[in-house]
Amino acid sequence: MDSGDDLNLGEYYDNIDIFPQPNPENMPCESSGSGEPQPIAQNDNSQPNEVGTEPTDPNKEDVVRKRKRKSDVWDHYKVEEIDIGGGKKDERAVCIYCKTPLSCKSNNGTGHLKRHAKKCVEVHVSKSGPTQSQLSRKDNGSVTTFKYSHVRMREGLARFLASEELPFSFAESPRFERFQREYCQPEFKRVPRNTNKNDVLKVYREEKKKLTHVFSNLKSSIAITSDLWGGRNHLPFICVTAHYIDDNWLLHKRIIGFRLLEFPHSGRTIFNGMMDVFKEYNIVNKFFSVTFDNATNNSVAIDQLKRCLHPPYGGIFFHMRCACHIINLMVQDGLKLIGTHIGCVRDAIGYVCSSDSRIQEFNQLCKSQGLKPKKFKKDMPIRWNSTYHMLNSCRGYTNALSVFYNDKFNDNLLTEDMWNLCFKFVDFLKVFYDATCNCSGVYYPTFPIALNDLYAISLTFEKYRFESGLFEKICEVMEGKYKKYWEEVPYTFCFGAIMDPRIKLTGLELILKEIEKNLSITMPLKITNIQKNVNDTYKLYEKKYAAASVQGSQAPHRPSSSGSNASSCQAVFGLLASKAKQKGVVSSCNEFFKYLDTDFTEFMTEEEKQKLDILGWWKAHSRNFPVLSIMARDVLTTPVSTVASESAFSAGGRVLDEKRTRLTPKNLEALMCVKDWDDADFRAQSFVDEDLACDEEENKSTPSISVD
């Protein structure tokens, strides 16, 4: 193969027919002595066998075979003999567009041919190509002309393969080629997997440059989430995700790093890996906060980041512990106490699903009891939400499961009391599941919601604390974990609540008092200290942005979801509605106090309160609060969980499956980033509980099994 073949610059060649080899019947003839024309002998010494090879000696038995030219560049040239002067001729690659002869010796490579062909294709083919323009309709209904381009097709194919998690070899399938040629585009050409790989890398580099430019022009700060993951190739990866709010007050999420973590996996290594990513995107001085889980190495990395970067505003926003990770620790402690009862349900479902015959027998039992056949999804003990869904899926099927399982073992293993206890525990866990979903949002601020969920959890503890038996111990253990991490509510949660026009400082004080009451504790965090910290932070913003006049964007605002779960919102807003109306704190001497003194909910209905788009509200009021809105945008950017990074690991597990474990870290990062950025164009990065989604899909598609 020529030295330049692996560059895959065939992407510049569009709609070009491949020129066939010369037909021997049409080859020039020479005259014999009798005057009859005779074909030129193929092994004539005057004809070279191949570019750069010596003439074949007819007396030799071994004949040098011609090597097939494999590069796509030869589609744009025709090899001809050209008179080079002095009565000598030599083979040249003649451009089929401009007829320019170029050297075609094998030791010269094909780089010069590709560079020349690129220019000729742009000049000749793009302006007067053979493809006829077609009419196409855009999404907005407008009609435009469309012209097939092999270059654009390859770019779109690379994006499609990455976003749909398909292998590079997908497009070189002959069936895919037939589908494209016969049903879509007759001029489609098969794209090899190495070409697809290089195209994905090219798209990744181009999109990375665009994202770097977006960050450089961004007026707001950037929040970072990060987490570690081990793939099927037994190598550790670190995922770094950036969150930011644009000028139109839309919250965005982008994966900016998904790369191999070097050994040893210490806090210093994590720090170095993250700093490399920050420097590549030139955001070292732009990011506002970092959200990590509670691993010790992450805490070490945070300390080094603080020493290196000197975070702004005293660093009170810099480190955020993942709320979902803390909820997981609480629930896992509770599951240990009720594990025996849940284990019986797990064993029963595992027994039913262990063979096809048992599934059919159980379905027959369900039909006999007037129930629809159902597939039960087995749980994973390390993922408590799967256990929650497993227990919830058993509602309505307890009698069938008990009869089937107990009869097989001639024992009363599943009892009514055990089922009642399990379902009671499911009801108890609902507030934790809702809080996890609320805090996992991507397109809405999660800071204001976090405090709502803390209040809802404390209310659940107060409700179940005095239940007799097992629940008293469960509440005691889980409350202990809650108090360990959240007895002193993080300042960031309080700032987020204050930036919610429905809550502000008065509502925050009320919520904190109710949490103290529900948990029978005295919080060290006082409302006066919170107000002072918020005011001091505002003054720093005022000093920095006093001359700034934030103008509202003229682009139409695309409203984002409020994101909060109805149960937690109703609990908080019901609490606020039952108390006295908000009162002014002090005179409106600056934007912050003017914001606190104004009651923005006076003319809101209950439905409007629950569905309020906080980012849209701040966009609409940014002219009235030019400095405070900048502060609000930075605070509301920070996520309270690392689920955004962890959701990438689910996709990473599908990309790096058992058939692609040899995928290089560079290619894996390109695939993961391109997929995430493409999902961002469709606003399709939201958290999805895969256990719930898979369970619903399986039961929706469950066929009726005939057992008659």
Buried (B, 14 or more C-beta within 10 A) or exposed (E): EBEBBEBBBBBBBBBBEEEEEEEEEEEEEEEEEEEEEEEEEEEEEEBBBBBBBEEBEEEEEEEBEEEEBEBBBBBBBEBBEBEEEEEEEBBBBBBBBEEEBBBBEBEBBBBBBBEBBBEBBEEBBBEEBEBEEEEEEEEEEEEEEEBBBBBEBBBEBBBBBBBEBBBBBBBBEEEBBEEBBEEEEEBBBBBBBBBBBBBBBBBBEEBBEEBBEBBEEBEBBBBBBBBBBBBBBEBBBBBBBBBBBBBBBBBBBBBBBBBBBEEEBBBEBBBBBBBEBBEEBEBEEBBBBBBBBEBEBBBBBBEBBBEEBEBBBEBBBBBBBBBBBBBBBBBBBBBEBBEEBBEBBBBBBEBBBEEEEBBBBBBBBBBEEEBEBBBBBEBEEEBBBBBBBBBBBBEEBBBBBBBBBBEBEEEEBBBEEBBEBBBBBBEBBBBBBBBBBBBBBBBBBBBBBBBBBBBBBBBBBBEBBEBEEBBEEBBBBBBEBBEEBBBEBBBBBBBBBBBBBBBBBBBBBBBBBBBBEBBEBEBEBEBEEBBEBBBEBBBEBBEBBEEEEBEBBEEEBEEBEBBBBEBBBBBBBEBBEEEEEBEEBEEBEBBBBBBBBBBBBEEBEEEEBBBBBBBBBBBBBBEEBBBBBBBBBBBBBBBBBBBBBBBBBEBBBEBBBEEBEEBEBEBBBBBBBBBBBBBBEEBEBBBBBEBBEBBBEEBEEEEEEEEE
